[in-house]
Amino acid sequence: MSDFINRSYAPGKTVAFRRIQDKFVLVETKSNNMLMLNGTASDIWGWISEGISLQKIVDSLVNDYHVSEDEATRDTLDFVQTLIEKKLVVPLE
């Protein structure tokens, strides 16, 4: 897990996204699948799109949302795993 948490990801090449008020809408353009993200997920997506490492995202969630590091780590990793499975993000080298 330590290797995974220290990685950074980026939106996939076939993903279009736009912030609408405080939420992001993602569209995978090959399949036209759309995903609307809630506030926390939108924050995570925004940080991912900036190339911020998952560990730094966890740190930001702990500070911004006043949750435990374990909870922030679990939620971040679960969300990113979903994004990977849906081909919405790719690892940065």
C-alpha positions as CSV (number, residue, x, y, z in Angstrom):
1,M,0.0,0.0,0.0
2,S,2.8,2.4,0.8
3,D,3.9,2.5,-2.9
4,F,0.3,3.0,-4.0
5,I,-0.3,5.9,-1.6
6,N,2.8,7.7,-2.8
7,R,1.8,7.7,-6.4
8,S,0.2,10.5,-8.4
9,Y,-2.5,10.0,-11.0
10,A,-3.9,12.1,-13.8
11,P,-7.2,12.1,-15.7
12,G,-7.2,9.6,-18.6
13,K,-6.8,10.9,-22.1
14,T,-10.5,10.0,-22.9
15,V,-11.9,11.9,-19.9
16,A,-13.5,15.3,-20.1
17,F,-14.3,17.0,-16.9
18,R,-15.8,20.3,-15.8
19,R,-16.4,21.9,-12.4
20,I,-20.0,23.1,-12.0
21,Q,-20.3,25.1,-8.9
22,D,-18.7,22.9,-6.2
23,K,-18.9,19.6,-8.0
24,F,-17.1,18.0,-10.9
25,V,-18.8,16.1,-13.8
26,L,-16.6,13.5,-15.5
27,V,-17.4,12.1,-18.9
28,E,-15.5,9.1,-20.4
29,T,-15.7,10.1,-24.0
30,K,-15.4,6.6,-25.6
31,S,-18.4,5.2,-23.7
32,N,-20.1,8.5,-22.9
33,N,-20.4,7.3,-19.3
34,M,-20.9,10.3,-17.0
35,L,-20.1,10.6,-13.3
36,M,-21.1,13.5,-11.0
37,L,-18.9,13.8,-8.0
38,N,-20.0,14.9,-4.5
39,G,-18.0,17.6,-2.6
40,T,-15.3,15.4,-1.1
41,A,-14.9,13.4,-4.3
42,S,-14.7,16.6,-6.2
43,D,-11.9,17.8,-4.0
44,I,-10.0,14.6,-4.5
45,W,-10.5,14.8,-8.3
46,G,-9.3,18.4,-8.3
47,W,-6.1,17.4,-6.5
48,I,-5.6,14.4,-8.8
49,S,-6.0,16.6,-11.9
50,E,-3.2,18.8,-10.5
51,G,-0.9,15.8,-10.1
52,I,-0.9,15.8,-6.3
53,S,0.2,12.5,-4.7
54,L,-2.4,10.4,-2.9
55,Q,-0.5,10.9,0.4
56,K,-0.8,14.6,0.0
57,I,-4.5,14.3,-0.8
58,V,-4.9,12.2,2.4
59,D,-3.1,14.9,4.4
60,S,-5.4,17.6,2.9
61,L,-8.5,15.6,3.7
62,V,-7.4,15.2,7.3
63,N,-6.8,18.9,7.6
64,D,-9.8,20.1,5.7
65,Y,-12.4,17.6,6.9
66,H,-11.1,16.8,10.3
67,V,-11.2,13.1,9.8
68,S,-8.7,10.5,10.9
69,E,-5.8,9.6,8.7
70,D,-7.0,6.0,8.5
71,E,-10.5,7.2,7.3
72,A,-9.0,9.6,4.8
73,T,-6.6,7.0,3.5
74,R,-9.3,4.3,3.1
75,D,-11.7,6.7,1.4
76,T,-9.1,8.1,-0.9
77,L,-7.8,4.6,-1.9
78,D,-11.3,3.3,-2.5
79,F,-12.2,6.2,-4.6
80,V,-9.1,6.1,-6.7
81,Q,-9.5,2.4,-7.2
82,T,-12.9,3.0,-8.6
83,L,-11.5,5.7,-10.9
84,I,-8.8,3.2,-12.1
85,E,-11.4,0.5,-12.7
86,K,-13.5,2.9,-14.7
87,K,-10.4,4.0,-16.7
88,L,-10.9,7.6,-15.6
89,V,-7.3,8.0,-14.2
90,V,-3.9,6.8,-15.1
91,P,-0.7,6.7,-13.0
92,L,1.8,9.5,-13.6
93,E,5.3,8.3,-14.2
